[in-house]
């Protein structure tokens, strides 16, 4: 789980701008790949607790520095580091807030920025510039849960976006929530639908 219940309202307050037409999935006859999913894929790791946020942070630290924290190592750091936006620790086996993910990245000397109201064009530009990107989204949507199972209206998962292929309308993810999550490839329209549940939240390295 990405967002703690009491943190959801704060995320809403972080809105910068509404999603414009550039935030809608689009076809590009002269499309290209933004980002490099092949290079990012080795840093994927499967989660074993409600620690998708921690695994996304570890993935980005690995991509940025070449030294990915061990799963137990980053979990312990989350357990014993005070939260920046609520009482208690950053991680208590029940998810990690986006604000704490930014703070945790800083613990590993990786500067990042949290924002909402982002667009697909901006995401593509971040990937083209070599920045590493974590997105908040709805897991049930990207995993195509059967109708009636789970909810599809709230962001509940963190993934690392490793590429956007506009020629084939496909988004590449390192998704810790599924055993097949290394370079997971989903339709662009599905990604934008799932991403919209977080008001297009991104954590982007700087």
QUIURKA-V475375 format. One record per run of one state. SS is the DSSP state (alpha for helix, beta for strand, coil for the rest). FROM is the first residue (numbers start at 0). LEN is the number of residues. If there is no record, write none. Layout:
SS:FROM:LEN
SS:FROM:LEN
This chain:
coil:0:4
alpha:4:9
coil:13:7
alpha:20:3
coil:23:9
beta:32:3
coil:35:1
alpha:36:5
coil:41:10
alpha:51:14
coil:65:5
alpha:70:10
coil:80:1
beta:81:1
coil:82:6
beta:88:1
coil:89:8
alpha:97:10
coil:107:4
beta:111:4
coil:115:4
alpha:119:9
coil:128:4
beta:132:5
coil:137:1
alpha:138:4
coil:142:14
beta:156:9
coil:165:4
beta:169:5
coil:174:9
beta:183:4
alpha:187:9
coil:196:5
beta:201:4
coil:205:1
